[in-house]
Amino acid sequence: GAGTVRVRAGGVVNSALYNVDAGHRAVIFDRFRGVQDIVVGEGTHFLIPWVQKPIIFDCRSRPRNVPVITGSKDLQNVNITLRILFRPVASQLPRIFTSIGEDYDERVLPSITTEILKSVVARFDAGELITQRELVSRQVSDDLTERAATFGLILDDVSLTHLTFGKEFTEAVEAKQVAQQEAERARFVVEKAEQQKKAAIISAEGDSKAAELIANSLATAGDGLIELSKLEAAEDIAYQLSRSRNITYLPAGQSVLLQLPQ
């Protein structure tokens, strides 16, 4: 009856509608004409049921980690992991779908990343990969961005997140660090001995100069210098005695010490 017709009509209308969510785009495959060149934006759209089919692509930036094992200029094994933020060029989605497929990231990113990393890393020694990491990262980013563009991909960010070397190189670096530390310690010991030697020479020269000055003074002043030294010593002793709680003195002509309270 009429109800059945309405249900069928509703089913036809529903099958003729499709949604494209935010950040996505659609490519239309037509059974008679193949992949259409137009790219459908966000929203609800019509299609011809059983003839056309929408293929939805996510056009937002997505991350992907690509690990690569390669060799440096001095033939050291290098393990590198590259983190990539990528998205497709919306206007090129029909070509991407036709020539690569929906899983374009699986097919393209690992191969071109390996290719670029091997090419860039081979220009640097292992030591340079450590000391010039920013330069290496920038070179990889520039080359990879240019290569990805040929496949209709935009790389929003490329960064080296992991960089390690083979066991032999790591052990060689550690041995070099230990040797450098030992050399620094030995140099410190030598410098300390040199300083102690200089200090001893200066001290000996000072003692010799002082003795020479005293001898010259005695030759010039005779016994007067000795008498002056005795007076200075007696003055110092008297000062110390005057500060004690009990005053002790020896009267002239007596041999017994007398103590008088202050």
Salt bridges, closest charged atoms under 4 A:
ASP30 OD2 - ARG33 NH2 3.64
GLU42 OE2 - ARG25 NH1 3.66
ASP58 OD1 - ARG60 NE 3.04
ASP103 OD1 - ARG107 NE 3.15
ASP105 OD2 - ARG64 NH1 3.87
GLU106 OE1 - ARG64 NH2 3.17
GLU115 OE2 - ARG147 NE 3.23
ASP143 OD2 - ARG123 NH2 3.34
ASP156 OD2 - ARG87 NE 2.92
GLU182 OE2 - ARG185 NH1 3.07
GLU184 OE1 - ARG187 NH2 2.96
